[in-house]
Amino acid sequence: MPKNSGKSLQERDLQAIWHPLTQHQTASPPIAISKAKDALFWDEDGKEYIDGIASWYTAMYGHCNDHIISAVSQQLRELDQVVFTGFTHKPAVNLAEKLLEILPKNQAKIFFNDNGSTAIEAGIKMALQYHFNKGEKRDVLIAFENGFHGDTFGAMSASGLAVYNGPFQDFSLKVKRIPPPTNENVREVMASLKSIMADNLCAAIVYEPLIQGAAGMKFHDKEALEQVLKICHENKVITIADEVMTGFGKTGKHFSSLYLDVSPNIICLAKSLTAGISPMSITSCSQEIYDAFLDDEIGKAFFHAHTYSANPVGCAAAIAGIELLLSEEIQENITRIQNAHWEFKQRLSQHSNISEVRTMGVILAIDLNVEMTRYGKLRNQLFNHFMDKGIFLRPLGNTIYILPPFVITEKQLKKIYDSIEEAIALV
Ligand SMILES: *Cc1c(COP(=O)(O)O)cnc(C)c1O
């Protein structure tokens, strides 16, 4: 008899696994998920859930998508993995070319990493070494208040959310924070930027363009952000756009940076890059950044690598994902969801329990008019309300947000809207 027979998956999980972002002393046991298709997944008892946040913004073309499965299976039979230092392969080259076609025009080179955090990590290191290679000592980062950039040390230092950083505060990189720029505060933001940059010690600014995801899908303003980026460029502060959440169509354009008249020096991509198939990320950069690493001296090179860099299977998934993103069908779906969100926003506009509703692309966020802590009791009640209805949403404090897969049906979307209206009435 196998040792674990008779035990449920949850019991076995509890004995063997430590979950992310989980206080195991008080958390309910995790729900075992056995399959997924399109905008749905099912638990081991067969209960169906609508994936209202595309499994953290990854499975945007729907779970177990046939086009992606076939590209990945074919790749698996041809080349699974090879060292990416000194070697190259077709999926990596094809993917890099495809990305450069759709990224802002100033992006010239594609560097591969393993996940969102390490994409940011590589971006920060590129910026620091850019100045080092040019013989300048710059060691301060600028970042937005309440930004989120990942959980490795560099990315975490740039992040401004205390739940994640608390115990590690003393081990951070040097970071100065400014509020995300809006049309209301832009004067003060520019003034504080000027004083931060006065001593020429700032190496880079790390920011989520136009929408801060983990902060609660908070928006800031295009013109104000352009002013910030422009003054950074004037002061040789490298601009690093974290498009890990916003990338690949979620804001309505392929990338959030494409809304802006000022393009960043470096862009970080992950999450839906591989459409939910495997962890992989990209740090792209302009020619000017790349050129600063060219020298006869080997030490000027970017000595940074991950074992699985440009894994061919991940690349194949990413190429298939971009093909879908550019398809008429997905573009029509984005418009359809955008319009539905606008209508829902109108419907909610008079509600007294709501302080703000905002929407951009397929993202919709609703701030409830109540005091709530990020992982507090009321937030958990909301979460449970949705799960009972078979809807997976993860409210961020008092913000309920939807970021559905592009393939979500009208009926599924309506079911989410209805359950949100019920939730609002409950608080
Ligand atoms: C999720 C996220 C990250 C971190 O990505 P991981 O793959 O979880 O390491 C970084 N930045 C933003 C904006 C994110 O949403």
The ligand as an SDF file (V2000), in Angstrom:
LIG
                    3D

 15 15  0  0  0  0  0  0  0  0999 V2000
    3.4700   39.9710  -10.1970 C   0  0  0  0  0  0  0  0  0  0  0  0
    4.2670   41.1810  -10.3960 C   0  0  0  0  0  0  0  0  0  0  0  0
    5.6740   41.1630  -10.2500 C   0  0  0  0  0  0  0  0  0  0  0  0
    6.4280   39.9420   -9.7930 C   0  0  0  0  0  0  0  0  0  0  0  0
    6.3380   38.8900  -10.7030 O   0  0  0  0  0  0  0  0  0  0  0  0
    6.6330   37.3890  -10.2190 P   0  0  0  0  0  0  0  0  0  0  0  0
    6.5520   36.5820  -11.4660 O   0  0  0  0  0  0  0  0  0  0  0  0
    5.5510   37.0430   -9.2400 O   0  0  0  0  0  0  0  0  0  0  0  0
    7.9760   37.3730   -9.6020 O   0  0  0  0  0  0  0  0  0  0  0  0
    6.3670   42.3300  -10.5070 C   0  0  0  0  0  0  0  0  0  0  0  0
    5.7330   43.4440  -10.8850 N   0  0  0  0  0  0  0  0  0  0  0  0
    4.3900   43.5060  -11.0470 C   0  0  0  0  0  0  0  0  0  0  0  0
    3.7560   44.7820  -11.4970 C   0  0  0  0  0  0  0  0  0  0  0  0
    3.6160   42.3790  -10.7950 C   0  0  0  0  0  0  0  0  0  0  0  0
    2.2790   42.4450  -10.9430 O   0  0  0  0  0  0  0  0  0  0  0  0
  1  2  1  0
  2  3  1  0
  2 14  2  0
  3  4  1  0
  3 10  2  0
  4  5  1  0
  5  6  1  0
  6  7  2  0
  6  8  1  0
  6  9  1  0
 10 11  1  0
 11 12  2  0
 12 13  1  0
 12 14  1  0
 14 15  1  0
M  END
$$$$
